[in-house]
Amino acid sequence: AEIDPARRAKRIAAWRVLEHYYSMGWLRAIGTSNFHEVHLQHLMDDGARVRPHVNQIETSVYIRHDGIVRYCRENGIAVSAFSPFGRGIMGMEEGGM
C-alpha cells in the first residue's frame, strides 16, 4: 500500500513533540499506537532521535500480528496489547470465565 506523504510528515512532526518533552524529563517513555512495521521504520528513517519504547496494538489469541511483534522485538520496542481477551468474541461473553 502506498504511504501518504502528508500522513508520514504528520507522524514525524507529532513524534518530535513527544521527543521534546521526553528530553526535558517530563515523560518517562514515549510510544506509538497501531503502527505497522513500515510506520515504525519510516519514523526512524525520517530522523527520530528516540526509538519508540512501546507500540500498542490490538492483539489477542484471536487477532495476531506476528510481523509487527517480530519487528518490535528485533528493534527493542515493547509491545502492549489492547483487547488481549478478544472483546468477548468466541462466546466468552455468554459463558463467563
PyMOL commands that set and color helices and strands:
alter all, ss='L'
color gray80, all
select helices_A, chain A and resi 5-23+37-45+66-74+86-88+92-95
alter helices_A, ss='H'
color red, helices_A
select strands_A, chain A and resi 31-33+54-58+78-82
alter strands_A, ss='S'
color yellow, strands_A
deselect
rebuild
show_as cartoon
